[in-house]
Amino acid sequence: MWFKPTIKVVVVLVVVYALVVGLAWLFQRQLIYLPSTESPEVFGDVSEIALHTGDGLELAAWLVPPQKNDRDTAVLVAPGNAGNRASRLPLARNLATEGFTVLLVEYRGYGGNPGTPDEAGLVQDAAAASRYLRHEAGFDRIVYFGESLGGGVVSALATVDPPTGMLLRSPFTDLAAAGQSAYPFLPVRALLADRYPVVDNVVAAAVPLTVIVGTRDSTIPPQQSRDVADAAAEAGVEVSVVDVDADHNDASLVHGPAVVQALVSLHDRV
């Protein structure tokens, strides 16, 4: 026998759903940005530098020098939405071993930095890192490395400050698409204040691109990463796709040999 809800039950369900939607809208940035707020210990092979943003913040970031065969190329690493710069140090060291100078960006509100994260702010943070590399460190060749949410950050920066090349690891097509996958019961696109339109950005930037896809990624659907690459290729952007048999936070996808080699290959072709 089918349960036939009364008007009262329907009203209660509607109110509860509206409350959930309202809370999701109100606390959306707490769901998106998951910083480790403590300032991590500085290691011997790392220089802590200060980045100065356009809106007046001073942010700590880490610079890791090349270990051998200096390629005269800097890699600007824009991390995902969680943790802090210490968790990206294995990636930086692996890239430094291949001759790259690596700047680990630390966003506002992360790793002891002042400020509160949002889309416009994170793009300003990455812009401050690019200015440092170009004007203080003197690099002509800069590759942007965007990890997950960081792909939204550096792809936006690339539209106004084009790099030599760009690597996106586990990118989404836009934040709403990623959010809808995570919260299928919510009207995510209508709620979001931060957008990160990665597809639009890579098409507009039109810089050589590598997309790394985690084929078992349970956080960003692999097809979204492929869609980023396909959209860029259809627009005439030079694109390479690298598949890694891994989940979103597996070491092989975060800093493994396939990721490092993808960056080396991008460097060699640009």
C-alpha positions, 0 to 999 in steps of 0.5 A: 500500500503506497504511503499518501502524504498529507498536506502537513507532511508535504509542508514540513518537507518543503520547509526542511528542504528550504532550510537546507538550501538556505543553510547551504547558501549561507555557509557555501564558502565554508563548504568550498574552502577547507584551509589548514590555518596553522603556519607550517614549519619551514624546511631546510630546502625551502625559502619562505617569501612574502607575496603582496596582493593587489588588495593589500594582503601580505601572504607567506609562500614557499619557494623551492629551488631546482636541485640540478640542471636548472631549466630556467623555468618557474612553476607556480603551483596553485593548490586545491581547496584543502590543507596548506603548503606543507602538503604540496612540498613533495610535489615541489621537491619532485619538480625541483629534482627535474630542474624547476624552480617551484613557488607554492602559493598559499592562499589568503586564510590558509597556512597562517595567512590573513584574509578570507578565501573567495574566488576573486581573492584567490585569483589575486593571490595567484597574481601576486605570485606571478608578479613575484616570479616575473619582477622579483625573481626575474623569470621569463618562462612560467608554467601554471600548475593548478590542482583541482580548485587551483585549476580555476584559479590559474586558468582565470589568471591565464586570461590576463597574465598568460603563462608559457604553459599551463597544467591542470590536475583534476580540473572541473568544467566549472565549480557549479558542475563539480558542486552539483556532482557532490550535492545532487539534491541542491540547486547548486548553480543558482546558489553559488557566488564563486564560479571558477569557469575553467572551460571558458578560461582555458578557451580564452587564455589559449595557452598550451595546456596539459590536463591530468585526469584521475581515472578513479577520481571520486571528487572531480568526475573524470569526464569533467576533466576530459571536457576541459581538454576537449573544449580547449582542443575544439577552440584550437588550443594545443592540448595534451591529456594524461590519464593516471589510474588514481583517486583524487588524493592518491599520492600518484595523482598528487605528486607521482612520476606521471604528474612530474613527467607531464610537467616535463613534457609540457615544458619541453614542448613550449 
